Amino acid sequence: MTYRMNQLTFGILIFGGAMVALAQRPAPACDANNGGITLPTGFCAFVAADGLGAARHLAVAANGDVYVALQSGGVAALRDTNGDGRFEMKETLGGASVTGIRIRNGYLYIATLNSVERYKLTAGPLKPAGAAEVVVKDLPGVRQHGDKGLAFDGKGSLYVNVGAPSNACQARDRQAKSPGQDPCPILEKNAGIWKFDENKLGQTQAAGTKFATGLRQMPGIAWHDDSLYISMNNRDSLDQLWPGQFTAQENAERPAEPLYRAVQGSNFGWPFCFFDYGQKKFLLNPEYGGDGKTVGRCTEFTPPIAAFPAHWAPLDVMFYEGSQFPAKYKNGIFIVFHGSWNRAPMPQEGYNVTFQPLTGGKASGNYEVFASGFAGKTPLMNPSDAVARPDGIATGPDGSVYISDSEKGRIWRVFYRGK
């Protein structure tokens, strides 16, 4: 069965600098199976693009053009040329691996492993004509937790995560029963959020301000209500690194993937502590003398405002500020979970987009899985068998929502059509 939207939409396309208004027409039809994903009652989806490669975050321009960050390198620029909702035109720009991508004040900002760059967008062309300007250079960035997200506060500041190239700041990373370093030298230039001037070119990390610290890896960041919201990937391998102290079952269930609300100077406790999903409190990491029960020094750190199951791997977050979805989603946060790899021998979990209602900077109800079925298999034992893994999320100018996939590069567009 194919669903069609009840409301009409008015689209504008830009060709070679000329504005061409499309006649009013029904909103695009959704795919019979929602493109392979499962959504709540009243929602439907269709595949707007496919085969882009490992797609990460994405950004949508006011005219509906979509820019998709690619892990393999560069950005895919997409345009719907005939008003059917699907992207017939594709152009590419840049070359380095990109994760974070945002449109701000007429510029397309992108985050590579080591830099933040921007392209000037102009009316007409899909692909920016000029070369990229380097806003921030020489950032720490390695393949282990080097991916960077972007956020803007609307007041002239840019926020960038700098992940920690470590599991728990061990003296010998990923070696069993290796103690944690105290103080942890990684905290100086990694494991935090740095704040920069969005309009100043050629900045270095030293020119920025450390905004928050005590974070392992967190490309999913968003500014909302004068605060930065951060979804963090927590530590792994409790059972393998501390055999006899933690079981495989315990590792599969702890620690939580936390959602933090940060202000200037916030400290969230990594690598000394982890937030336990079952006990809903900070516990001391075993690298620092913890036994799965001891709290110790963890009382000094800022706890999360919400917590999610272990190893779900959050990669992007988005506050919904559109009007196409029902009112319950307004100003709540969507979290994109890439899916676990560290739950064996138990089935892998996550691989979904989850909605968390918030009020006044705090959770105002339980989370709910909004979009699922990406993995394609239940139970999923091996992450490499997943059909798709959600990675990025963005709202279009009409209030519909785009979701990207890092396996084959599929882009879904989600609508609410009513009950």
C-alpha positions as CSV (number, residue, x, y, z in Angstrom):
1,M,0.0,0.0,0.0
2,T,1.3,3.4,-0.9
3,Y,0.5,6.5,1.3
4,R,0.1,10.0,0.0
5,M,0.2,13.1,2.2
6,N,-3.2,14.9,2.7
7,Q,-1.8,18.4,2.8
8,L,-0.3,20.3,-0.2
9,T,3.1,21.6,-0.5
10,F,4.6,24.5,-2.4
11,G,8.1,24.0,-3.6
12,I,10.8,26.3,-5.0
13,L,13.7,25.0,-7.1
14,I,16.7,27.0,-8.2
15,F,18.2,26.4,-11.7
16,G,21.2,28.4,-12.9
17,G,20.3,31.4,-10.7
18,A,16.6,31.5,-11.8
19,M,13.8,30.9,-9.3
20,V,11.2,28.5,-10.6
21,A,8.1,28.1,-8.6
22,L,6.5,24.7,-8.7
23,A,2.7,24.5,-8.9
24,Q,1.0,23.3,-5.8
25,R,1.0,19.5,-5.7
26,P,0.4,16.7,-3.2
27,A,3.4,16.0,-1.0
28,P,5.5,13.1,-2.2
29,A,4.1,9.6,-1.9
30,C,5.7,7.4,0.8
31,D,7.2,3.9,0.0
32,A,4.9,1.0,0.7
33,N,7.3,-0.4,3.3
34,N,8.7,3.0,4.4
35,G,11.9,2.2,2.7
36,G,12.5,-0.8,5.1
37,I,12.1,1.0,8.4
38,T,9.3,1.0,11.1
39,L,7.7,4.2,12.3
40,P,5.0,5.2,14.8
41,T,1.3,5.2,13.7
42,G,0.6,8.2,11.5
43,F,4.1,8.5,10.0
44,C,5.5,7.2,6.7
45,A,8.8,7.5,4.8
46,F,10.4,7.1,1.4
47,V,13.9,6.7,0.2
48,A,15.0,10.1,-1.2
49,A,18.5,9.0,-2.2
50,D,20.5,5.8,-2.1
51,G,24.0,4.5,-2.8
52,L,25.9,7.6,-1.6
53,G,28.5,5.6,0.4
54,A,29.1,5.9,4.2
55,A,26.8,8.8,4.9
56,R,27.3,10.6,8.2
57,H,25.5,13.9,9.3
58,L,23.4,15.9,6.9
59,A,22.1,19.5,6.5
60,V,19.1,20.8,4.6
61,A,19.1,24.2,3.0
62,A,16.1,26.5,2.9
63,N,15.3,25.6,-0.7
64,G,15.3,21.9,0.1
65,D,18.8,21.0,-1.2
66,V,20.5,18.4,1.1
67,Y,24.2,18.2,1.9
68,V,25.5,14.9,3.2
69,A,28.8,14.3,4.9
70,L,30.7,11.3,3.7
71,Q,33.1,9.2,5.8
72,S,34.9,8.2,2.7
73,G,35.6,11.9,1.9
74,G,33.8,15.1,1.0
75,V,30.2,16.0,0.8
76,A,27.4,14.9,-1.5
77,A,25.2,17.8,-2.6
78,L,21.7,16.7,-3.6
79,R,18.8,18.5,-5.4
80,D,15.2,17.5,-6.3
81,T,14.9,18.8,-9.8
82,N,11.3,17.8,-10.6
83,G,9.5,18.1,-7.3
84,D,8.9,14.4,-6.6
85,G,10.8,14.6,-3.3
86,R,13.6,12.4,-4.6
87,F,17.1,13.7,-5.5
88,E,17.9,13.4,-9.2
89,M,20.9,15.8,-9.1
90,K,24.1,15.0,-7.2
91,E,27.4,16.9,-7.1
92,T,30.4,16.4,-4.8
93,L,32.8,18.8,-3.1
94,G,35.8,18.4,-0.8
95,G,37.9,15.4,-0.3
96,A,38.7,14.6,3.4
97,S,36.5,12.5,5.6
98,V,33.6,14.5,7.0
99,T,31.2,14.0,9.9
100,G,29.7,17.3,11.2
101,I,27.9,19.5,8.7
102,R,25.7,22.5,9.3
103,I,24.3,25.5,7.3
104,R,24.8,28.8,9.1
105,N,24.4,32.4,7.8
106,G,24.9,31.5,4.2
107,Y,27.8,29.2,4.7
108,L,28.1,25.4,4.6
109,Y,30.3,24.4,7.6
110,I,31.9,20.9,7.6
111,A,34.0,19.1,10.2
112,T,36.9,16.8,9.1
113,L,39.0,14.9,11.6
114,N,41.4,17.8,12.0
115,S,39.6,20.9,10.9
116,V,36.4,23.0,10.5
117,E,35.9,24.5,7.1
118,R,33.2,26.5,5.3
119,Y,31.9,27.1,1.8
120,K,29.9,30.2,0.7
121,L,26.5,29.2,-0.6
122,T,25.0,31.3,-3.4
123,A,21.6,31.3,-4.9
124,G,21.4,29.1,-8.0
125,P,24.3,26.6,-8.0
126,L,23.9,23.4,-6.0
127,K,27.7,23.1,-5.4
128,P,29.5,26.1,-3.9
129,A,31.8,27.6,-6.5
130,G,34.7,28.9,-4.3
131,A,37.3,27.0,-2.3
132,A,36.8,26.2,1.4
133,E,37.8,28.7,4.1
134,V,39.5,27.1,7.1
135,V,37.8,28.3,10.3
136,V,39.7,26.0,12.7
137,K,42.8,24.0,11.9
138,D,45.2,21.4,13.4
139,L,42.6,19.9,15.8
140,P,43.6,16.6,17.4
141,G,42.0,13.8,15.4
142,V,42.7,10.2,14.9
143,R,40.5,7.3,13.5
144,Q,39.8,6.3,17.1
145,H,37.1,8.8,18.1
146,G,38.4,11.5,15.7
147,D,35.0,12.2,14.1
148,K,33.7,15.7,14.9
149,G,30.2,17.2,15.2
150,L,29.2,20.9,15.0
151,A,26.8,23.2,16.8
152,F,26.1,26.9,16.8
153,D,24.7,29.0,19.7
154,G,23.2,31.7,17.5
155,K,25.4,34.3,19.2
156,G,28.5,34.0,17.0
157,S,30.1,30.9,18.6
158,L,30.9,27.5,17.1
159,Y,31.2,24.3,19.2
160,V,33.3,21.3,18.2
161,N,33.8,18.0,20.0
162,V,37.3,16.6,20.4
163,G,37.1,12.9,21.3
164,A,39.4,10.9,23.5
165,P,41.7,8.4,21.6
166,S,41.2,5.9,24.5
167,N,38.7,3.7,26.2
168,A,39.4,4.8,29.8
169,C,42.8,6.6,29.7
170,Q,44.6,3.4,30.7
171,A,48.4,3.4,30.9
172,R,48.3,0.7,28.2
173,D,45.1,1.2,26.2
174,R,43.0,-1.9,25.6
175,Q,45.2,-4.2,27.7
176,A,43.6,-6.2,30.5
177,K,43.8,-4.8,34.0
178,S,45.9,-1.8,32.9
179,P,45.4,1.0,35.5
180,G,44.1,4.4,34.5
181,Q,46.4,7.4,34.4
182,D,45.7,10.0,37.1
183,P,45.8,12.7,36.2
184,C,44.7,11.8,32.7
185,P,46.9,13.6,30.2
186,I,44.3,13.1,27.4
187,L,42.0,15.7,29.1
188,E,44.3,18.5,28.2
189,K,43.5,18.6,24.5
190,N,40.9,15.9,24.0
191,A,37.8,14.5,25.7
192,G,35.9,17.8,25.6
193,I,34.0,20.4,23.7
194,W,35.9,23.5,22.4
195,K,34.2,26.8,21.6
196,F,35.4,29.1,18.7
197,D,34.4,32.2,16.9
198,E,32.3,31.1,13.9
199,N,33.4,33.9,11.7
200,K,37.1,34.0,12.4
201,L,39.4,32.2,10.1
202,G,42.6,30.2,10.8
203,Q,41.9,29.5,14.5
204,T,43.7,26.8,16.4
205,Q,42.6,24.8,19.4
206,A,44.7,27.1,21.6
207,A,42.7,30.1,20.4
208,G,39.4,28.4,21.4
209,T,37.9,28.0,24.8
210,K,37.4,24.6,26.5
211,F,33.7,24.6,27.1
212,A,33.1,21.2,28.7
213,T,35.3,18.2,29.7
214,G,35.1,14.6,30.9
215,L,33.6,13.2,27.7
216,R,34.8,10.1,25.7
217,Q,33.4,10.5,22.2
218,M,30.4,12.7,21.3
219,P,29.9,13.9,17.7
220,G,26.2,14.3,18.5
221,I,25.9,17.8,19.8
222,A,23.2,20.5,19.6
223,W,22.6,23.9,21.0
224,H,19.2,24.6,22.6
225,D,17.8,27.0,25.3
226,D,21.2,28.5,26.1
227,S,22.9,25.1,26.7
228,L,24.8,22.5,24.7
229,Y,23.3,19.0,24.6
230,I,25.7,16.1,24.2
231,S,25.1,12.5,23.5
232,M,28.1,10.5,24.5
233,N,29.5,7.0,23.5
234,N,30.5,5.4,26.8
235,R,33.3,3.0,27.5
236,D,33.5,-0.6,26.3
237,S,34.9,-4.0,27.1
238,L,34.4,-4.2,30.9
239,D,34.4,-8.0,30.8
240,Q,37.5,-8.4,28.5
241,L,39.6,-5.7,30.2
242,W,38.6,-6.8,33.7
243,P,38.0,-10.6,33.5
244,G,36.6,-12.1,36.7
245,Q,35.3,-8.8,37.9
246,F,32.7,-8.2,35.2
247,T,30.8,-10.8,33.1
248,A,29.8,-10.6,29.5
249,Q,26.2,-10.0,30.6
250,E,27.3,-7.1,32.8
251,N,29.3,-5.6,29.9
252,A,26.3,-5.9,27.6
253,E,24.1,-3.9,30.1
254,R,26.5,-1.3,31.3
255,P,27.5,1.5,31.2
256,A,24.7,3.8,29.9
257,E,24.9,6.0,26.9
258,P,24.3,9.3,28.6
259,L,22.6,12.5,27.3
260,Y,24.3,15.5,29.0
261,R,23.3,19.2,29.2
262,A,26.4,21.4,29.3
263,V,27.2,24.9,30.3
264,Q,30.6,26.6,30.5
265,G,32.9,24.5,32.7
266,S,30.8,21.3,32.9
267,N,32.7,18.2,33.8
268,F,31.1,14.8,33.1
269,G,33.6,12.5,34.8
270,W,35.3,10.5,32.0
271,P,37.7,8.6,32.4
272,F,37.2,8.3,36.2
273,C,33.6,7.3,36.3
274,F,30.8,5.8,34.2
275,F,27.0,6.2,34.5
276,D,25.4,2.9,35.2
277,Y,22.2,2.2,33.3
278,G,20.8,-0.2,35.9
279,Q,21.6,1.7,39.0
280,K,21.1,5.2,37.4
281,K,24.1,6.7,39.1
282,F,27.8,7.3,38.5
283,L,30.2,4.5,39.5
284,L,34.0,4.5,39.7
285,N,35.7,2.9,36.6
286,P,37.7,-0.2,37.4
287,E,40.8,1.5,36.0
288,Y,40.5,3.8,39.0
289,G,39.7,1.2,41.6
290,G,36.1,0.7,41.0
291,D,34.3,-2.7,41.5
292,G,31.0,-2.0,39.8
293,K,29.4,-0.7,43.1
294,T,31.7,2.0,44.4
295,V,30.9,5.6,43.8
296,G,33.9,7.3,45.3
297,R,35.0,10.6,43.6
298,C,32.1,10.4,41.1
299,T,29.9,12.6,43.3
300,E,31.8,15.7,42.0
301,F,30.7,15.3,38.4
302,T,27.6,16.5,36.5
303,P,25.1,13.5,35.9
304,P,23.2,13.1,32.6
305,I,19.7,14.4,32.1
306,A,18.7,11.0,30.4
307,A,20.3,7.6,29.9
308,F,20.0,5.0,27.3
309,P,21.0,1.3,27.0
310,A,24.7,0.3,26.8
311,H,26.6,0.4,23.6
312,W,23.8,1.8,21.4
313,A,26.4,4.3,20.0
314,P,24.8,7.7,19.6
315,L,26.2,9.7,16.7
316,D,23.8,12.6,16.1
317,V,21.1,14.6,17.9
318,M,18.5,17.1,16.8
319,F,15.9,19.2,18.5
320,Y,12.7,19.2,16.5
321,E,11.6,22.8,15.8
322,G,9.4,22.1,12.8
323,S,5.6,22.1,12.7
324,Q,4.9,19.1,10.5
325,F,5.1,16.6,13.3
326,P,2.6,16.4,16.2
327,A,3.1,19.0,19.0
328,K,4.5,16.3,21.4
329,Y,7.8,16.4,19.4
330,K,8.2,20.1,19.5
331,N,11.5,21.0,21.3
332,G,12.2,17.4,22.2
333,I,15.4,15.7,21.1
334,F,15.9,13.0,18.6
335,I,19.0,10.8,19.1
336,V,20.4,8.7,16.3
337,F,21.9,5.4,17.6
338,H,24.3,3.8,15.1
339,G,24.1,0.4,16.9
340,S,26.3,-1.7,19.1
341,W,29.3,-3.9,18.4
342,N,30.3,-4.7,22.0
343,R,27.5,-6.9,23.3
344,A,28.7,-10.4,22.2
345,P,27.7,-13.1,22.9
346,M,24.4,-11.4,23.4
347,P,22.5,-9.9,20.4
348,Q,23.5,-6.5,19.2
349,E,21.1,-3.6,19.9
350,G,20.4,0.0,19.0
351,Y,20.3,0.7,15.3
352,N,17.4,3.2,15.8
353,V,16.3,6.8,16.1
354,T,15.0,7.5,19.6
355,F,12.9,10.4,20.8
356,Q,13.4,11.9,24.3
357,P,10.9,14.4,25.6
358,L,12.5,17.3,27.5
359,T,11.1,20.2,29.5
360,G,13.3,22.9,31.1
361,G,16.5,21.1,30.2
362,K,15.4,17.8,31.9
363,A,13.8,14.6,30.7
364,S,10.0,14.9,31.0
365,G,9.1,11.3,30.3
366,N,10.5,8.0,29.1
367,Y,12.3,7.7,25.8
368,E,10.6,6.1,22.9
369,V,12.1,4.4,19.8
370,F,10.8,6.5,16.9
371,A,12.4,4.7,13.9
372,S,13.7,1.1,13.9
373,G,14.2,-1.8,11.6
374,F,17.4,-0.4,10.0
375,A,19.5,-3.5,10.9
376,G,17.1,-5.7,8.9
377,K,17.7,-8.7,11.1
378,T,16.4,-9.8,14.5
379,P,18.3,-10.9,16.5
380,L,21.4,-9.3,15.0
381,M,24.5,-11.1,16.2
382,N,27.2,-9.5,14.0
383,P,27.2,-5.8,13.3
384,S,28.6,-6.4,9.8
385,D,25.3,-8.2,8.9
386,A,23.2,-5.0,9.4
387,V,21.4,-3.8,6.3
388,A,21.6,-0.2,7.4
389,R,22.9,1.8,10.4
390,P,21.4,5.3,11.0
391,D,23.9,8.0,11.4
392,G,22.6,11.6,10.9
393,I,19.3,13.5,11.2
394,A,18.1,16.9,10.0
395,T,14.8,18.8,9.6
396,G,13.7,20.0,6.2
397,P,12.1,23.5,5.6
398,D,8.6,21.8,5.5
399,G,9.1,20.1,8.8
400,S,9.8,16.6,7.4
401,V,12.8,14.8,8.8
402,Y,15.8,13.3,6.9
403,I,17.8,10.3,8.3
404,S,21.1,9.1,6.8
405,D,22.6,5.6,6.7
406,S,26.3,4.8,6.9
407,E,26.2,1.4,5.3
408,K,25.1,2.1,1.7
409,G,24.3,5.8,1.9
410,R,20.6,5.7,2.0
411,I,18.6,8.9,2.9
412,W,15.1,8.5,4.2
413,R,12.5,11.4,4.4
414,V,9.9,11.0,7.1
415,F,6.5,12.6,7.1
416,Y,3.6,12.7,9.5
417,R,0.4,12.0,7.6
418,G,-2.1,11.8,10.4
419,K,-4.0,8.9,11.9
